[in-house]
Every structure is written in C-alpha cells, then in structure tokens.
C-alpha cells in the first residue's frame, strides 16, 4: 500500500526522473476532457465542474454508465486530492443516483470523503427507481437483481479508478467504503466478494440478510399486526404510552437513569399494567395490542415455535415506531409495509409473484426455503471474512439499539459468529470494531433520546486513525 508520504513526494520523484508528473490540481478543461474517456463495458455521459461551496471544495462531477445499466457518479477534487478513494453505498432498494448527497446527513453520502480530499463515487446500484421503496425494476430482471446484489460495488470502483487515472495521471491504492442499511449490506458484501478492494470499511445498521430480514421477519411483523378484518391492530398513537412504560422499567438496569436502554436484551418490561380494564382507550392496551407487542419483541417463528430470525423489535425503539411500523395520524411512515410488499412481489423469490402478492400470503413453513436462491444473490451475512482480514482490512460496524426495522440482534449474532470463525473475539478485533449505540434509530435518521442521531456519530475519523496508527477505535461519537 502506498503511504501518505510516498503520495506526497511522487510528483517530485517523477519530475527528477524526467517522467511527466501527475497533476494534483486540475483546470476546467481537464474535467471536460473526461467526457471522451473510453471505458470498457461502459461510457461517460457527462463531465462538469461544480464550484466550491461553504461545505465542499470544487470538484469535477463525472456521470457514467457501466453496462448494462449501472449509473455511477464520480466526484474528483479540483485541488488538494489526498491520493485516496472513498465509495458510498445506497439505501433501500436504491435506484436514485446520489440521493444521499441531496440531504444534510453523511450516511450513504459521498460528502465525508470529498470534504477530506478523497476522490469519491457512488451508484444507483444498477437501475432507476421512482423511490427507494420501488422494486418494480426487479420483475423478471435477473441482471438488475445481480447488479443490486453485488456487481454494482465492483463496477463503481472500476469506473471510478478509470476516471481517477485519467484525471490525475495516477492510481490510488487506498480505498474506503461507507454504507448504512442496504449500504451496510453492500459494505459486508464488499468484504466478502472484493476482500482486497477496500482497505477500510464502515458498515452501519447492515441489512445484510435481505431474504431473512425483509422476506421473513418483516412479513411476520405485518401478519402479527393484522386483525381478522384485515386492518392494523396496533394503530398510530400508543407508541409514547408503550415507550414510557418500557423506559420506566428498563432505564436503570445499567445503573444509570439517563433515558437510554443500554442493551435491550436485558429489558423484559411487563406491560400488563397498561391492559385495558374496561373499554379500549388511548391510555391503555387491549389484549390484541399486547399480543402484537409480544410477537414483535420475540420475532418470527414457525408453527413448531422455531426462531426463524435472530430477535425482533428491540425495547427502546418505540419513539421511532411511527416511521417504520405503525405510521402516524397523518398517514406518514409505516415504511416496513412498503418494503416488505415490494420485496416479496418482485425480488424475494426466483419466480416473481408480482403485484398481487401481499405479506399476508407469506408461509412461514415453506417460504423461507423458497427465498434461498435469491439469498445467494443478495445476502452478505457470511461471518467468514478471513480473506478481508488477511488483506489487512479494517472494518467498523455500528448499529443503533433503537433500530426497529433492521434488527440489531442480527448484527450482534453476525459479530459473535465472525469471532468464532476468526478463532476468538480478540483476533477478530484486530480487524473489526463493533459499536452498538443505545437510543439510536435506524442509521440515526430520527433523533433519539437526548437528541442523538447520525449528526453525533463519526466513524470516518475513527477509521482513518485506525488505518494510520494501527490503534483500534474505542468510540465513534463526534468529539471522541
């Protein structure tokens, strides 16, 4: 791996040897010239200079397509390139190029790399979608499913490296990948399928097992909350009632009453005191509602009572239920329903059932086995990352304990199995650092107790220090 020192003195060495040196500061014409760059199995569609803002430096924005249909955006600093590369994943079913960079957050965005001088890139994962909930593109389209599953990761890297070479006259040997949710799945996939491609990986709230998570577990959550009349049993409005009771029961289990549940696995809050004694109302829970909560907490099982997925909805996640599970009074949220319905209709099965399929049709006795063919395309929960570890890669995995859509218990299960595969946790920790964050929503999207969100999390600084010094991080919180 080329060190930072060798990158700094490379132009001098080349000049002294009489070889043309790469240009680390480029003009507008150099950016425009990238439009004519020849790509194997792809083509450049546009190249333009984006002027500097208060937050970001000026950069050359290159749009390209890797065949058959992976749209890629590469951002190349016009000045001050640090000689390194940063690649971002995408969320949900993806399909919207650079979506994360249109918002203020850093998750799945190119921004954290670009503002530090990295050449950066991302993709739409191989298709265009009307939203990140849109899975219609996958209907009878195995090429697009393959690209979403894993191929877009390598193709984005390949195209970006071609642009870096053409623009700066130099390649880079140090690369970082960052992603959360589906982007976290992509991060794990990068470690498995491309173990030498990225020297550093940041995986947040990884939806690493889509068939088990979205196919089986989320179908179970929806069926558990559907009454005989086809309507939701637990409706919007009781999350605060439930959350307050859970917090009162479990906040102090770690010895500190701070509005956070440090580990929901130790929380077994008894909600029977909230049971309605008469007519149902906003200040109590019916028997049916209590049953829904009990099923959500436990997670999916088959008729024999066998657990089909590690854990369910964690205690302490109630403030976020409106967005993911129950919806709100204005009709917003309840995104689990949309993800599950679209995934089952177009992505989960080798033979797509189509728009008529609903999660109520999911059979917990037979369907988990039918998901296995597509699981081999999408899933990245294999704990054997020995090739990535052998290459010297460093990986930060982080997950909020308050995540009610991507089960944090799965991440802990993966980590435990990865430690066993490595020969013990101490050995795994040479390459992997796990941070489970109390009170944090899925990818830190909604602010949790105390206001903590992705704005208070900074795994990039921690990873850079680890890669530079060899000392594993003890925190990924801003300022630590």
N, C-alpha and C positions, 0 to 999 in steps of 0.2 A: 504494500500500500504506500503511495507517495505521501510523505509527510507534509505538514503545512510549510516547513522550512524549504523543502525542495520545490514546492509550488512557487514560493516567493522568489527564489533565485533562478528558476528555469529560464525566464527571458534573458537574463544576463549571460547564462551559460551558453545559450543558443547564439546570442549575438557575438560572443567571443569566438565561437567556433565557425562563424561565417554563415550559419543557417538562419533563415528568416525566422524571427521570433513571433509567437502568437501575440495578438493584440488584446490586452485585457480591458481596454476602453475603446468602444466602437462608435462609429458615426451612423447617422440615419441611413446612409446608402448601404452600409453593411447589413443592416436589418432587412431592408427592402430586397436585397440580393438573395436572401434565404428563400424567397418565393420560387426561385428557379432551381432549388436544390433537388437533385434526383434522389428518390427513395426507392429501395427495393420493396415491392408489395405495398406500395402506398404513394401518396403525393401530398405536397404542401398546397393548401388552399389560400392562405393569406399570410402576410408578414407586415407588421406596422410597429412604429414606436409609440409607446404610451408614456406620456410625460410624467415626471415625478409629482407626487402629492406629499402632504404632510406625513403620511403614514408609510409610503412606499417610494423606492427610488424609481427613476426612469428605467423602462425595460422594453425589450423587443418581444412583442407578442406574436407567436407563430401558431397558426392553426393548421393541422394536418390530419389526414385520414390514413389509418393502417387498415388494409383490406382484410375482411370485406367491408366493415362499417364501424371501425373504432375511431371516434372523433377525439382528437388529442389537442391540448393546449400546452405550449411550452412558453415560459417566461424567462428571458435572458437579461440579466442586469446590463445596462449600457456601460456602467462603470463599476469598479470595485468587486467584480466577481471573485469569490473566495476559492475558486478551483474545485468546488464540490457541487453535489447534485441532491435535490430534495424532491420526492414524489409524494403526492397526496392521493388518498383513496376517495371514495364517494359513498353517499348514504342511501339507504332504502334500496329500491331497485335501480337507482342511478338514472341515467338517461338524459341528464341536463348538464351540459359541459360547463365546468367551472362554477356550479351552483353555490358551493360553499363560500367562494370568494365574493359573492354578491351580498353577503351578510357581514356582520361585525365580528363573528366568532372566528376562532382559529381551527376548530375541528374540521378535518377533511379539506382544509383550505391550503392553497399554495403560500399564503401570506407569511407564515412563520419562517419559511425558508427564504423567500425573496427579501424580506426585511433584514435578513442577516447576511445577504450577499450570495446565496445559493442560486444556481440555475434550477428552475423548478418546472414541474409538469403535472398534469392530471389528465383524466379521460372521462368520457361518459359511459365507459365500460362496454361499449360496443353496440349501442342502439340509441334511438331517440324516444323519449317518453314524454307524455303530457305533464306528468308529475312523477315524483319518486315513488308514488303508490301505483303507478301504471305498469302492469306486467303483460299487457296485450301483445307487446313485441315478441314475447317468447312463444306464442302459439305456433306449434309445428315448426319451430325455428331452432334446430339443434346448434347451428353455428353461432347464433346470438347467445344461446344459453352457455355454450362453451366459453365465449368471449367474456361474458359476465362472470362466469365461474372462476376463471383463472388466466386466460390468454391475454386479456387487456393489460394485465400487470406487466408482463414481459414486453409487449408491443409498445406500451407507453415509454418504457425505459429505452427500448431500441431506437425509437424515433427521436426521443429527447437527446440521446447521445449523438445521433447524427447531426442534429441542429447545433449542439454544443461544439462539436468538432468543426463544423462549417463556419460558425460564428467567431469562435475564439482561436481556432487553429490548434486546439489541444483537447485531449480527452480528460475525463476525471475518473479516478479510481475509488473515490469515497462517496457513498450514497446513503441517504436516509429515506425510509418510507414511514409515513404517518397516516393513520386512518382510525375512524371510530364507527361502531355499529357494523354496517356492511363493510366500511373501510377497515374496521378491525378484523373482520373475516379475511379481507384481502391482505392485511398485514401478516396474518398467520399463514395464508396461502403463499405469500412471498417467501417466508422462512422455509416452507416445505418444498415448493416447486422450483424456487430460484434461490437456493441457500447461499450462493456466493455473490448475488447481485447487489444486496444491500448490507452494508456493514453495521447499520443501526436501524432498528425498527421500533415504532411506537404504535401499540395496539390498544385502543380504547373500547370498552364495552363490546367486545368482539362477538358478533352474531355468527360464530364460527361453524355452527351446525344448523343450517337453514332448514333442512328437512325435519329435524327433530324439534327445533325451536318454533318455526313458523307453521310447519305442517302439523305436527302432533301436539305440541304444548299449547299453541295459541288456539287451535281448534277445540282443545279441551276447555280452555278458559271461556270461550264463547258458548260452548254447549252447556257449561256449568251455569252460565248466567242467562239461559233462555228458558222461559216458562212454557207450560203446555200450550199457551195461547200464542207462542212464537215471539213474545215480547220480552225485553230485558227484565230480570228480576230486581237486580240492584241498579237503580237508576241514579242519575246525577243528583248530588246534593247531600249525601251522607258521608262523603269522604272525610270531612272535618270531624264529625262525630266519632267515626271509627279511628281516625288518626290520633285524636286527643286521648282516647282510651288506651290505645297501644302505647303512646308515648308515656302516659302516666304509669303504665305497668312496667315498662322496659327501659326508660331513660337512664335510671340509676344503676342498672345492672353492672356497668363497668366502673362504678364508684364515683361517677361524676354526672350530676344532673345538668346537662348542657344543651338539651333539646336535640340530641343526636343518639341514635341507636348504633353503637359501635359494631355490633355483629348480630344481625337479625336471626342467626341460627340459634342464639341463646334466648330469643324472645318467644314466649308462649302465652301471649296475652289472652286472658279469659274474657270474652265479650258477652257472656251470658247476662251480666248485669244490665246490658243495654237491650235485652229482649223485651219486646212489647208485652205488657200485661193485659192490655185491652185492645182498643182499635189501633191500627197501624198509624204512625205519625212520623214527622221529621226528626223527633227526638228519641226514637227507638228503632230496633231492628226486628223484623219479622223472622219467623223460623226459617222461611225460604231464603231470606237475605243472609242469615247466619250460616246456612248451608253453603251458599255461594262462596262466602269468605273462607270457610273451612276448606273447600275444594281448591280455591285459588292458592291458599297457603301451601297445600300439600303438593299440588302439581299433578300431572296426568298419570292415570293408572288404567290398566285393562280390567276385564271382568274378574280376573284372579287376584286383583289387588297389587299386581306387579308395577313398580315405578317405571314409567316409560321415558322420563326425562329428569335430570337432577334438580329437584326442588321446584318451587312455584313462585308466587308473588311475595317478595320479602316484606316483613314488617318494617314500618318506617317509610314505605314508598307511597303512602296514602295521599300526601299532598300533590302527587303527580298523576293520580289515577284518572283525573278528568281528561288529560291529554291522550292517554294510552288506552284506558279500559272502559270508563263509564261515560265519557263525554261530559259536556256541561249543559246548563239550561238553555244556552243559545244555539245548541246543535253542533258545537265545535268539538274537536278531539275525537276520542274513541278510535284511534288510528290502528289499533290491533285488529279491529274488524276488517278494515280495508286491506291491510297487509295479508291477513290470512285468506280472505276471499280471493284476492288476485293471485296469490301464490298457488293456491290449490287449483284454481281454474286453468292456469297457463304454464306453471313452472314445476310443480311438485312431482308430477307423475310423468313417466315416459310417454304415455298416451294422454294428451291433454283432454280433460273432460269438457273444458270450455265454459262459457259464461253462465250456463245453467247450474254449475256446481256451487254448492254452499258449504261452509264449515260444518253445518248440521249433518251433512252426509258422511263426515269422516268416521270411519270404523276403526276403533282402537284395537280390535282383534286382528284385522287383516291389512289395514292400510299402512301401518309403519313399515312392513316388509316391502310394500309396493313403492315406497319412497326411495329405496336403496339405490336404484340405478341413477337417479338424479343426484343423490347424495354423493356419489363418486365424482360428479362434475362440480358441485358447489362447496362441499364441506371441507373445512380446514381444521378440524378438531383432533387430528392425529397428534398425540403427545410426543412422538419421536421426531424431535428437531435436531438430531445428532449431527446432521450434515451442516446445518447453520452454526451450531456450536463449534464444530471442528474448524469452520472457516473463521472463527474468532468473532462472530457477530454478537452484538449487544441488543437486547430486547427489553423494552419497558412495557408492561401490561398494566393497564389501570381500569378500574370498574367501580361505579358507584353502588354502594349497598342499597340505595334507594331506587334502583332501576327496576321498574315494573313491567318492562317489555322484553328486554334481553336479560335473561336470568343470571344474576351474579353468581349463583351457586354452580353454574356450568363452568364459569371461568376458574373458580376455586378447584373444581373437580379436574379440569384440564391441567392446572398447575400441579396438583398432587400427583397425577399420573405422569406428567412430564418429569417430575422429580424422581419418581420410581424408575422411569426409563433411563434417566441420567446416572442413576446409582446413588441418589440421595439429594436432599434439598441443597445442601452446602455446595455440591458440584453444580447443580442447575443454576444457583445464584451467581456463579462466575459469568453467566451469560444472560440470565433472565432475572428481572426485578419486578415483583408483583406489588401493586398498591391498590388496596380495597378502601374506598373512601366513604365514610359514613355520611348520610344525608344528601348524597349527590344523585341527581336524576340521570336518566339515560343520556350519556355524552355530555352531561352538565347543561342540558338545553334549558330547563326551567330552574330558576334559583331555588335552592332548598333552605332548610332551617339555617338561620344566620346569614342567608343570602349567598351561600357558596354555589358557584356554577363553574362553567368552563373558564370564566374570566379569572378565577382564582387558582387555576391549575396550569403548570408549566413543565410538561415532560421534556420539551425540547432542550432547555438549558441543562436539565439533569442528564439527558442522554449525551449531549455534547461534552460535558465534563467527564462523563464515564469513558467516552471514547478517547478523549485526550489524555486523561490521567490514569485510567485503569481502575479508579476507585468507584465502586458501585454506589448509586444514589440512595439516600435514606429518606428522601421526600421528593415530591413533585409539586408541592404547593408554591405559589408565587412568593418570592422573597426568601425561600429556604435555601 
